[in-house]
Structure formats: C-alpha cells, structure tokens
C-alpha cells in the first residue's frame, strides 16, 4: 500500500509512474487527498471540542464548589452538547477513514524506474539467456505423454479423485518431486536462508498483508466457515511472520525459505497452455523471502536473481531471464524478474519463477517497521522469489532429458532421487 505521505507530497509523480502499469490513478489519488483533508479537519474539530469539554468540566467543578448550582447545570448541558457533537464527529471520522482505506488499497505499487514500458508479456525485456538447446530424439514427446509412457504422473486419476489440475505423482515421478523439493531447500539453506514450515491456510489479515486480498479473491480457495484461505504461495505465510513486527537496525537481513503446496483456482484458464503440468490448481513450490533495509533491497534482489539462476543452471536446462514491463507486472511489485525454461517438445517457454522487490508496499500493509540508527521508525522492504515452482521444472526436465528408451536425471538430483534415469 502506498503511503499517504508519498501521495500528498508527490501526487503527479505517483500518477505518472502508475501509468507505466497502465493504471489511471488520478481520480483515486485526488479522492485520497480529499478524504485525508477531511480526516484532518475532523480531527482538528474533535481536538478543539475535547479542549472545550476539559475546560467546561473544570468550570463545573469550580461552580459547584462556589455553590452556583444553576450555572453548573447550564455548564453540564453545554458539556453534554459537546459530547454529542464529539460522538457525531467520531462516527463521521470512522466512515471517512473506512472510505480512505478503501481508496488506498486500490492503488498498485509504483514500478521501479528501470521497469520497461509495455502493455503485456510480449513487451518484457530479455536480460539473459542460458543453457544449451536440448537434443531430442526423433518423435520426441511432450511431458504429458512421457508421464503416461513411464507411468509417473496420472492426470486422469487426479480428475477422478478431485478434478482437473490435481495430478497424482507415482513411483519415480513422486520421488523426483520430493527430490526437487529437498534439493531446492538444501541449496537455499546453504545460501543462508533459514528454513521454516508455515501453515498452508492463512487468515484474511495475512492475505491483505502481502496484497492477495482484496485483489485476488477469485484466484484463492476459500474455506468459508473459518474464513481461511489456502495459500497461493509460501510468500504469504512466510512474509506474514513479520506482520506487526518492529525490527532493530541490526536485525537485517532476514532470509527465509519454505516449501508448501500451493493452491490457485486459475479462473479463466483454458486451451493448450493448461495441458499436463503447464497450469495446475495444486502444485509444489519452494520460496525464498527477504526483509531488507531500503538502501540494500535492490542489491538483495540481484543476489536472489543470481541464486535462482544457479539452481536452473545446475539442472542443465535452457533458460531465459526477463525483466517484466509495466503492463505485465503484479499489483504489488516494484520490479520483477521472471525465469522461463524452454520446452523443446512443446516449442514454448515455461515460466518457473518470479523474483520481486516490493519495496515498502507490503511492509506498509503489514506494519513491518524498524528503528534506524537514529531511533526513527522506518518501513522495511520485502522481497520474494520462487526457487523454484516444480510443475514446469518437471515438465522441462522430462521433455529435455528424454531419450528413445528413458529419461535421464540431472546429475545434481541423483543423490536425492537414488536413480539416474526413468
């Protein structure tokens, strides 16, 4: 959430920067400033009334001591009128503050100055390519056919048990899944991230804190009786560890990693892009989260990108790194790098990670602050990245490592799988 201070001091800058995200912010910004002006006016009048009440109360005491009961009763009537007006102002202030909050949460985060102009995915900037083009055998198969051929993932069984988008991993497919999770976690902890195992259901306050609510209700599975949400990513519970926390100047950086199953309704998804593992409603993902001082957050983002790249590179897959343009960025992000793997069998790129800096946007919602060296309260910066999302990693691994009679397991995974081929 953008701060009132920023909106009041630099409204035209906010409007101009949000235009990069193709968001017309003028009406909302002007509404926020008007509501904040009214908030200040109501507070000023309320403070004045409180002063009058205190003065009148003291006067009542003096009049009673002097035996001037009629004047004291008149003063009491005045105090009652002042209290009634104060109650009216309090009710107006509550309504005004609610409207102010409703307007504030409609504004996306400002994109960083280096975010490219652009309307959609086709305008994202490729900043790096890596890995070699896989050499596939004649008649190479897409991963959904490979899964059936080697009986390692059963999509039809998942439909029977739950529905489309809930695959069942079997035998070496299940072991490969577990191997990737452990491999990613081990590599993350070796890089200094503390492993945590968070809940996979969160309350509405947690969803609001990281920006999933009220922006993405339609994409989240909701348990209505308890008002809990299934996590769409471990970013939500892990970042909320720091909700309502005040850190010290020496408490940085905070580096955490977690594995969770993730749940996304993916409403409106259809067509060839949802075949097999390309788009699921339940999937496994390992996440990294960092809490940083503002002056260090972009150096931290570069470190995170380099770390995720090392994971992809060790798997021996062809990849590219994209800097997302304004039109393709999330509501909460200030700068995002996407990682994509090349699926030679499908002839398309598959997104497997987003690494983002949210600057103070999430921290303002979370009330995540720290005291700087001068003891002044500041908002921290939050960052997160997939390291990695498994479904499309598995898809690319199966497709790009297929031979005529087997699928070769990357060497870095063999200590985790216990086998070198499927």
Beta strands, then each sheet from edge to edge (+ up, - down):
strand 1: 125-130
strand 2: 153-154
strand 3: 168-169
strand 4: 194-195
strand 5: 201-203
strand 6: 222-223
strand 7: 228-230
strand 8: 246-247
strand 9: 254-263
strand 10: 282-292
strand 11: 319-323
strand 12: 335-343
strand 13: 348-357
strand 14: 369-371
strand 15: 377-379
strand 16: 381-389
sheet 1: 1+ 11- 12+ 13- 16+ 10- 9+ 4+
sheet 2: 2+ 3-
sheet 3: 5+ 7- 6+
sheet 4: 8+ 14+ 15-
end
